[in-house]
């Protein structure tokens, strides 16, 4: 009986995971957004744990690396899906993940105000912020 129950739970979990994956028009874009969210969550976690200017700079630099690594994918998806520009409402298929992204952006903003402020004038943090600006295409 226990084996049957475990098998049934396994089947339900596999089915639930399969249903959660998007196979629609924007499946590739969803995958990019999930990677972006993962990078942002790691950055948020690192900023929350930061106890020094060095920790803050390391978190920012790692985030910049992740942003740079995702940039070619972002550009190719924006060419493939021009309707995904930031000024427009996301398609229904992506609203859930877009909402997650927006919530995360707010958390990052609050954490940055709280945890980065004491270190903003430290030279290693200043350099890391410049590095992040370059990674985000801001000169």
Protein Blocks (a to p, Z undefined) as FASTA:
>chain_A
ZZmmmmmmmmmmmmmmmmmpccbfklmmmmmmmmmmmmmmmmmmmmmmpcbfklmmmmmm
mmmmmmmmmmmmmmmmmmmmmmlpfkbccdfklmmmmmmmmmmmmmmmmmmmmmmmmmmm
pmklmmmmmmmmmmnopZZ
